[in-house]
Structure formats: C-alpha cells, structure tokens
Amino acid sequence: MTPQDPKQLRGPGIAFLGAGVAFSAAALAAGQAAFIGVGSALIALGVVFLARSRRG
C-alpha cells in the first residue's frame, strides 16, 4: 500500500467545502435544521482535506 500524495486531496477538499456551503444555503432557504448539521460536517471535512493538502 502506497501513501497517497497530499496534493491529490485538494480537489476533494474543495468539493466537500462547496457541498457544505450548498447544504448550509439550502438549510437557510428551506428552514430545515437537519441540513445545518450536514453542511457544517461537510465544511469541516473540506477544511481538513485542504489543510492536509497544504501540509504535504
């Protein structure tokens, strides 16, 4: 098993960040509290992926 190149994590990080923002916007537009939790989890995951891509 070879270690993954940290630079390859940038694309998924941006995708998770964008999905999190979209879920948060949908939560505000629809007034659904459940989407806020999903959106914040996706934003956090995107930030982690971006941080790991910068560290490598």
PDB file of N, CA, C and O in Angstrom:
ATOM      1  N   MET A   1       0.847  -1.184   0.000  1.00  0.00           N
ATOM      2  CA  MET A   1       0.000   0.000   0.000  1.00  0.00           C
ATOM      3  C   MET A   1       0.889   1.243   0.000  1.00  0.00           C
ATOM      4  O   MET A   1       1.740   1.405   0.875  1.00  0.00           O
ATOM      5  N   THR A   2       0.690   2.099  -0.966  1.00  0.00           N
ATOM      6  CA  THR A   2       1.498   3.310  -1.071  1.00  0.00           C
ATOM      7  C   THR A   2       0.758   4.486  -0.457  1.00  0.00           C
ATOM      8  O   THR A   2      -0.465   4.574  -0.565  1.00  0.00           O
ATOM      9  N   PRO A   3       1.484   5.385   0.182  1.00  0.00           N
ATOM     10  CA  PRO A   3       0.819   6.563   0.749  1.00  0.00           C
ATOM     11  C   PRO A   3       0.309   7.485  -0.356  1.00  0.00           C
ATOM     12  O   PRO A   3       0.933   7.626  -1.408  1.00  0.00           O
ATOM     13  N   GLN A   4      -0.830   8.102  -0.093  1.00  0.00           N
ATOM     14  CA  GLN A   4      -1.434   8.988  -1.088  1.00  0.00           C
ATOM     15  C   GLN A   4      -0.704  10.329  -1.106  1.00  0.00           C
ATOM     16  O   GLN A   4      -0.300  10.845  -0.064  1.00  0.00           O
ATOM     17  N   ASP A   5      -0.544  10.879  -2.295  1.00  0.00           N
ATOM     18  CA  ASP A   5       0.083  12.186  -2.448  1.00  0.00           C
ATOM     19  C   ASP A   5      -0.829  13.246  -1.830  1.00  0.00           C
ATOM     20  O   ASP A   5      -1.993  13.347  -2.219  1.00  0.00           O
ATOM     21  N   PRO A   6      -0.335  14.034  -0.884  1.00  0.00           N
ATOM     22  CA  PRO A   6      -1.189  15.036  -0.236  1.00  0.00           C
ATOM     23  C   PRO A   6      -1.771  16.065  -1.206  1.00  0.00           C
ATOM     24  O   PRO A   6      -2.837  16.620  -0.942  1.00  0.00           O
ATOM     25  N   LYS A   7      -1.090  16.327  -2.322  1.00  0.00           N
ATOM     26  CA  LYS A   7      -1.598  17.312  -3.273  1.00  0.00           C
ATOM     27  C   LYS A   7      -2.891  16.827  -3.944  1.00  0.00           C
ATOM     28  O   LYS A   7      -3.658  17.644  -4.453  1.00  0.00           O
ATOM     29  N   GLN A   8      -3.140  15.518  -3.951  1.00  0.00           N
ATOM     30  CA  GLN A   8      -4.355  14.991  -4.556  1.00  0.00           C
ATOM     31  C   GLN A   8      -5.580  15.220  -3.682  1.00  0.00           C
ATOM     32  O   GLN A   8      -6.699  14.964  -4.127  1.00  0.00           O
ATOM     33  N   LEU A   9      -5.404  15.692  -2.459  1.00  0.00           N
ATOM     34  CA  LEU A   9      -6.524  15.930  -1.553  1.00  0.00           C
ATOM     35  C   LEU A   9      -7.165  17.296  -1.771  1.00  0.00           C
ATOM     36  O   LEU A   9      -8.205  17.588  -1.182  1.00  0.00           O
ATOM     37  N   ARG A  10      -6.566  18.125  -2.598  1.00  0.00           N
ATOM     38  CA  ARG A  10      -7.100  19.475  -2.785  1.00  0.00           C
ATOM     39  C   ARG A  10      -8.448  19.470  -3.500  1.00  0.00           C
ATOM     40  O   ARG A  10      -9.359  20.196  -3.101  1.00  0.00           O
ATOM     41  N   GLY A  11      -8.586  18.670  -4.544  1.00  0.00           N
ATOM     42  CA  GLY A  11      -9.842  18.601  -5.289  1.00  0.00           C
ATOM     43  C   GLY A  11     -11.015  18.148  -4.438  1.00  0.00           C
ATOM     44  O   GLY A  11     -12.044  18.823  -4.405  1.00  0.00           O
ATOM     45  N   PRO A  12     -10.885  17.006  -3.742  1.00  0.00           N
ATOM     46  CA  PRO A  12     -11.980  16.596  -2.862  1.00  0.00           C
ATOM     47  C   PRO A  12     -12.245  17.592  -1.730  1.00  0.00           C
ATOM     48  O   PRO A  12     -13.386  17.747  -1.293  1.00  0.00           O
ATOM     49  N   GLY A  13     -11.199  18.261  -1.260  1.00  0.00           N
ATOM     50  CA  GLY A  13     -11.393  19.261  -0.203  1.00  0.00           C
ATOM     51  C   GLY A  13     -12.258  20.412  -0.669  1.00  0.00           C
ATOM     52  O   GLY A  13     -13.143  20.866   0.057  1.00  0.00           O
ATOM     53  N   ILE A  14     -12.006  20.883  -1.878  1.00  0.00           N
ATOM     54  CA  ILE A  14     -12.818  21.964  -2.431  1.00  0.00           C
ATOM     55  C   ILE A  14     -14.244  21.483  -2.689  1.00  0.00           C
ATOM     56  O   ILE A  14     -15.202  22.230  -2.493  1.00  0.00           O
ATOM     57  N   ALA A  15     -14.380  20.227  -3.132  1.00  0.00           N
ATOM     58  CA  ALA A  15     -15.711  19.679  -3.388  1.00  0.00           C
ATOM     59  C   ALA A  15     -16.519  19.553  -2.095  1.00  0.00           C
ATOM     60  O   ALA A  15     -17.699  19.903  -2.066  1.00  0.00           O
ATOM     61  N   PHE A  16     -15.890  19.055  -1.025  1.00  0.00           N
ATOM     62  CA  PHE A  16     -16.596  18.949   0.259  1.00  0.00           C
ATOM     63  C   PHE A  16     -16.960  20.326   0.797  1.00  0.00           C
ATOM     64  O   PHE A  16     -18.043  20.519   1.350  1.00  0.00           O
ATOM     65  N   LEU A  17     -16.057  21.276   0.635  1.00  0.00           N
ATOM     66  CA  LEU A  17     -16.331  22.639   1.098  1.00  0.00           C
ATOM     67  C   LEU A  17     -17.510  23.241   0.339  1.00  0.00           C
ATOM     68  O   LEU A  17     -18.382  23.868   0.941  1.00  0.00           O
ATOM     69  N   GLY A  18     -17.539  23.053  -0.975  1.00  0.00           N
ATOM     70  CA  GLY A  18     -18.651  23.562  -1.775  1.00  0.00           C
ATOM     71  C   GLY A  18     -19.962  22.892  -1.438  1.00  0.00           C
ATOM     72  O   GLY A  18     -20.999  23.553  -1.378  1.00  0.00           O
ATOM     73  N   ALA A  19     -19.933  21.584  -1.216  1.00  0.00           N
ATOM     74  CA  ALA A  19     -21.154  20.869  -0.840  1.00  0.00           C
ATOM     75  C   ALA A  19     -21.655  21.336   0.524  1.00  0.00           C
ATOM     76  O   ALA A  19     -22.861  21.452   0.740  1.00  0.00           O
ATOM     77  N   GLY A  20     -20.732  21.601   1.437  1.00  0.00           N
ATOM     78  CA  GLY A  20     -21.127  22.087   2.755  1.00  0.00           C
ATOM     79  C   GLY A  20     -21.786  23.453   2.689  1.00  0.00           C
ATOM     80  O   GLY A  20     -22.769  23.711   3.383  1.00  0.00           O
ATOM     81  N   VAL A  21     -21.246  24.321   1.858  1.00  0.00           N
ATOM     82  CA  VAL A  21     -21.845  25.648   1.688  1.00  0.00           C
ATOM     83  C   VAL A  21     -23.224  25.522   1.036  1.00  0.00           C
ATOM     84  O   VAL A  21     -24.156  26.242   1.394  1.00  0.00           O
ATOM     85  N   ALA A  22     -23.342  24.606   0.081  1.00  0.00           N
ATOM     86  CA  ALA A  22     -24.637  24.404  -0.578  1.00  0.00           C
ATOM     87  C   ALA A  22     -25.678  23.871   0.406  1.00  0.00           C
ATOM     88  O   ALA A  22     -26.823  24.321   0.397  1.00  0.00           O
ATOM     89  N   PHE A  23     -25.294  22.924   1.247  1.00  0.00           N
ATOM     90  CA  PHE A  23     -26.230  22.401   2.248  1.00  0.00           C
ATOM     91  C   PHE A  23     -26.613  23.483   3.252  1.00  0.00           C
ATOM     92  O   PHE A  23     -27.768  23.555   3.673  1.00  0.00           O
ATOM     93  N   SER A  24     -25.658  24.321   3.639  1.00  0.00           N
ATOM     94  CA  SER A  24     -25.972  25.398   4.580  1.00  0.00           C
ATOM     95  C   SER A  24     -26.917  26.420   3.946  1.00  0.00           C
ATOM     96  O   SER A  24     -27.832  26.914   4.605  1.00  0.00           O
ATOM     97  N   ALA A  25     -26.698  26.732   2.679  1.00  0.00           N
ATOM     98  CA  ALA A  25     -27.598  27.661   1.988  1.00  0.00           C
ATOM     99  C   ALA A  25     -28.984  27.054   1.842  1.00  0.00           C
ATOM    100  O   ALA A  25     -29.983  27.760   1.984  1.00  0.00           O
ATOM    101  N   ALA A  26     -29.062  25.762   1.564  1.00  0.00           N
ATOM    102  CA  ALA A  26     -30.362  25.092   1.458  1.00  0.00           C
ATOM    103  C   ALA A  26     -31.070  25.080   2.810  1.00  0.00           C
ATOM    104  O   ALA A  26     -32.294  25.193   2.876  1.00  0.00           O
ATOM    105  N   ALA A  27     -30.300  24.942   3.886  1.00  0.00           N
ATOM    106  CA  ALA A  27     -30.901  24.959   5.223  1.00  0.00           C
ATOM    107  C   ALA A  27     -31.514  26.315   5.528  1.00  0.00           C
ATOM    108  O   ALA A  27     -32.605  26.400   6.092  1.00  0.00           O
ATOM    109  N   LEU A  28     -30.812  27.366   5.154  1.00  0.00           N
ATOM    110  CA  LEU A  28     -31.345  28.706   5.397  1.00  0.00           C
ATOM    111  C   LEU A  28     -32.555  28.995   4.511  1.00  0.00           C
ATOM    112  O   LEU A  28     -33.518  29.625   4.948  1.00  0.00           O
ATOM    113  N   ALA A  29     -32.498  28.528   3.265  1.00  0.00           N
ATOM    114  CA  ALA A  29     -33.591  28.805   2.335  1.00  0.00           C
ATOM    115  C   ALA A  29     -34.850  28.019   2.692  1.00  0.00           C
ATOM    116  O   ALA A  29     -35.959  28.540   2.579  1.00  0.00           O
ATOM    117  N   ALA A  30     -34.683  26.773   3.120  1.00  0.00           N
ATOM    118  CA  ALA A  30     -35.843  25.920   3.378  1.00  0.00           C
ATOM    119  C   ALA A  30     -36.251  25.922   4.846  1.00  0.00           C
ATOM    120  O   ALA A  30     -37.342  25.464   5.188  1.00  0.00           O
ATOM    121  N   GLY A  31     -35.399  26.424   5.700  1.00  0.00           N
ATOM    122  CA  GLY A  31     -35.726  26.441   7.122  1.00  0.00           C
ATOM    123  C   GLY A  31     -35.636  25.066   7.765  1.00  0.00           C
ATOM    124  O   GLY A  31     -36.320  24.801   8.754  1.00  0.00           O
ATOM    125  N   GLN A  32     -34.810  24.196   7.223  1.00  0.00           N
ATOM    126  CA  GLN A  32     -34.644  22.843   7.750  1.00  0.00           C
ATOM    127  C   GLN A  32     -33.383  22.775   8.614  1.00  0.00           C
ATOM    128  O   GLN A  32     -32.276  23.011   8.130  1.00  0.00           O
ATOM    129  N   ALA A  33     -33.559  22.456   9.863  1.00  0.00           N
ATOM    130  CA  ALA A  33     -32.430  22.433  10.783  1.00  0.00           C
ATOM    131  C   ALA A  33     -31.488  21.260  10.539  1.00  0.00           C
ATOM    132  O   ALA A  33     -30.307  21.342  10.877  1.00  0.00           O
ATOM    133  N   ALA A  34     -31.984  20.176   9.961  1.00  0.00           N
ATOM    134  CA  ALA A  34     -31.144  18.994   9.743  1.00  0.00           C
ATOM    135  C   ALA A  34     -30.023  19.278   8.748  1.00  0.00           C
ATOM    136  O   ALA A  34     -28.937  18.711   8.865  1.00  0.00           O
ATOM    137  N   PHE A  35     -30.271  20.139   7.782  1.00  0.00           N
ATOM    138  CA  PHE A  35     -29.252  20.428   6.782  1.00  0.00           C
ATOM    139  C   PHE A  35     -28.095  21.235   7.356  1.00  0.00           C
ATOM    140  O   PHE A  35     -26.995  21.212   6.804  1.00  0.00           O
ATOM    141  N   ILE A  36     -28.323  21.941   8.444  1.00  0.00           N
ATOM    142  CA  ILE A  36     -27.244  22.720   9.053  1.00  0.00           C
ATOM    143  C   ILE A  36     -26.162  21.793   9.593  1.00  0.00           C
ATOM    144  O   ILE A  36     -24.972  22.069   9.438  1.00  0.00           O
ATOM    145  N   GLY A  37     -26.566  20.704  10.221  1.00  0.00           N
ATOM    146  CA  GLY A  37     -25.600  19.739  10.734  1.00  0.00           C
ATOM    147  C   GLY A  37     -24.815  19.062   9.628  1.00  0.00           C
ATOM    148  O   GLY A  37     -23.602  18.885   9.741  1.00  0.00           O
ATOM    149  N   VAL A  38     -25.498  18.686   8.567  1.00  0.00           N
ATOM    150  CA  VAL A  38     -24.825  18.055   7.433  1.00  0.00           C
ATOM    151  C   VAL A  38     -23.874  19.044   6.781  1.00  0.00           C
ATOM    152  O   VAL A  38     -22.743  18.691   6.444  1.00  0.00           O
ATOM    153  N   GLY A  39     -24.319  20.268   6.604  1.00  0.00           N
ATOM    154  CA  GLY A  39     -23.479  21.294   5.981  1.00  0.00           C
ATOM    155  C   GLY A  39     -22.239  21.595   6.789  1.00  0.00           C
ATOM    156  O   GLY A  39     -21.149  21.723   6.232  1.00  0.00           O
ATOM    157  N   SER A  40     -22.392  21.710   8.103  1.00  0.00           N
ATOM    158  CA  SER A  40     -21.219  22.017   8.926  1.00  0.00           C
ATOM    159  C   SER A  40     -20.231  20.845   8.953  1.00  0.00           C
ATOM    160  O   SER A  40     -19.021  21.062   9.005  1.00  0.00           O
ATOM    161  N   ALA A  41     -20.732  19.611   8.919  1.00  0.00           N
ATOM    162  CA  ALA A  41     -19.833  18.455   8.865  1.00  0.00           C
ATOM    163  C   ALA A  41     -19.060  18.426   7.550  1.00  0.00           C
ATOM    164  O   ALA A  41     -17.867  18.122   7.542  1.00  0.00           O
ATOM    165  N   LEU A  42     -19.721  18.736   6.449  1.00  0.00           N
ATOM    166  CA  LEU A  42     -19.043  18.743   5.155  1.00  0.00           C
ATOM    167  C   LEU A  42     -18.028  19.883   5.067  1.00  0.00           C
ATOM    168  O   LEU A  42     -16.958  19.715   4.482  1.00  0.00           O
ATOM    169  N   ILE A  43     -18.355  21.027   5.637  1.00  0.00           N
ATOM    170  CA  ILE A  43     -17.404  22.145   5.651  1.00  0.00           C
ATOM    171  C   ILE A  43     -16.167  21.771   6.467  1.00  0.00           C
ATOM    172  O   ILE A  43     -15.042  22.051   6.052  1.00  0.00           O
ATOM    173  N   ALA A  44     -16.369  21.145   7.614  1.00  0.00           N
ATOM    174  CA  ALA A  44     -15.233  20.735   8.439  1.00  0.00           C
ATOM    175  C   ALA A  44     -14.368  19.709   7.712  1.00  0.00           C
ATOM    176  O   ALA A  44     -13.140  19.768   7.780  1.00  0.00           O
ATOM    177  N   LEU A  45     -15.000  18.779   7.025  1.00  0.00           N
ATOM    178  CA  LEU A  45     -14.249  17.772   6.278  1.00  0.00           C
ATOM    179  C   LEU A  45     -13.457  18.419   5.141  1.00  0.00           C
ATOM    180  O   LEU A  45     -12.319  18.031   4.879  1.00  0.00           O
ATOM    181  N   GLY A  46     -14.053  19.398   4.470  1.00  0.00           N
ATOM    182  CA  GLY A  46     -13.340  20.107   3.413  1.00  0.00           C
ATOM    183  C   GLY A  46     -12.143  20.872   3.935  1.00  0.00           C
ATOM    184  O   GLY A  46     -11.093  20.897   3.293  1.00  0.00           O
ATOM    185  N   VAL A  47     -12.288  21.495   5.091  1.00  0.00           N
ATOM    186  CA  VAL A  47     -11.176  22.234   5.690  1.00  0.00           C
ATOM    187  C   VAL A  47     -10.045  21.282   6.066  1.00  0.00           C
ATOM    188  O   VAL A  47      -8.872  21.608   5.883  1.00  0.00           O
ATOM    189  N   VAL A  48     -10.393  20.108   6.592  1.00  0.00           N
ATOM    190  CA  VAL A  48      -9.370  19.125   6.948  1.00  0.00           C
ATOM    191  C   VAL A  48      -8.628  18.650   5.703  1.00  0.00           C
ATOM    192  O   VAL A  48      -7.401  18.552   5.717  1.00  0.00           O
ATOM    193  N   PHE A  49      -9.353  18.356   4.630  1.00  0.00           N
ATOM    194  CA  PHE A  49      -8.707  17.913   3.407  1.00  0.00           C
ATOM    195  C   PHE A  49      -7.786  18.992   2.843  1.00  0.00           C
ATOM    196  O   PHE A  49      -6.680  18.690   2.397  1.00  0.00           O
ATOM    197  N   LEU A  50      -8.232  20.238   2.861  1.00  0.00           N
ATOM    198  CA  LEU A  50      -7.399  21.322   2.356  1.00  0.00           C
ATOM    199  C   LEU A  50      -6.159  21.532   3.215  1.00  0.00           C
ATOM    200  O   LEU A  50      -5.080  21.814   2.695  1.00  0.00           O
ATOM    201  N   ALA A  51      -6.314  21.394   4.531  1.00  0.00           N
ATOM    202  CA  ALA A  51      -5.163  21.542   5.417  1.00  0.00           C
ATOM    203  C   ALA A  51      -4.145  20.424   5.186  1.00  0.00           C
ATOM    204  O   ALA A  51      -2.938  20.666   5.206  1.00  0.00           O
ATOM    205  N   ARG A  52      -4.631  19.208   4.967  1.00  0.00           N
ATOM    206  CA  ARG A  52      -3.703  18.091   4.715  1.00  0.00           C
ATOM    207  C   ARG A  52      -3.017  18.250   3.363  1.00  0.00           C
ATOM    208  O   ARG A  52      -1.874  17.825   3.198  1.00  0.00           O
ATOM    209  N   SER A  53      -3.697  18.855   2.401  1.00  0.00           N
ATOM    210  CA  SER A  53      -3.070  19.040   1.091  1.00  0.00           C
ATOM    211  C   SER A  53      -1.990  20.116   1.154  1.00  0.00           C
ATOM    212  O   SER A  53      -1.017  20.050   0.402  1.00  0.00           O
ATOM    213  N   ARG A  54      -2.137  21.089   2.019  1.00  0.00           N
ATOM    214  CA  ARG A  54      -1.130  22.150   2.144  1.00  0.00           C
ATOM    215  C   ARG A  54       0.078  21.673   2.925  1.00  0.00           C
ATOM    216  O   ARG A  54       1.192  22.149   2.707  1.00  0.00           O
ATOM    217  N   ARG A  55      -0.138  20.728   3.839  1.00  0.00           N
ATOM    218  CA  ARG A  55       0.951  20.252   4.681  1.00  0.00           C
ATOM    219  C   ARG A  55       1.958  19.423   3.877  1.00  0.00           C
ATOM    220  O   ARG A  55       3.142  19.387   4.211  1.00  0.00           O
ATOM    221  N   GLY A  56       1.487  18.761   2.824  1.00  0.00           N
ATOM    222  CA  GLY A  56       2.353  17.852   2.074  1.00  0.00           C
ATOM    223  C   GLY A  56       3.273  18.471   1.137  1.00  0.00           C
ATOM    224  O   GLY A  56       4.035  17.773   0.468  1.00  0.00           O
TER     225      GLY A  56
END
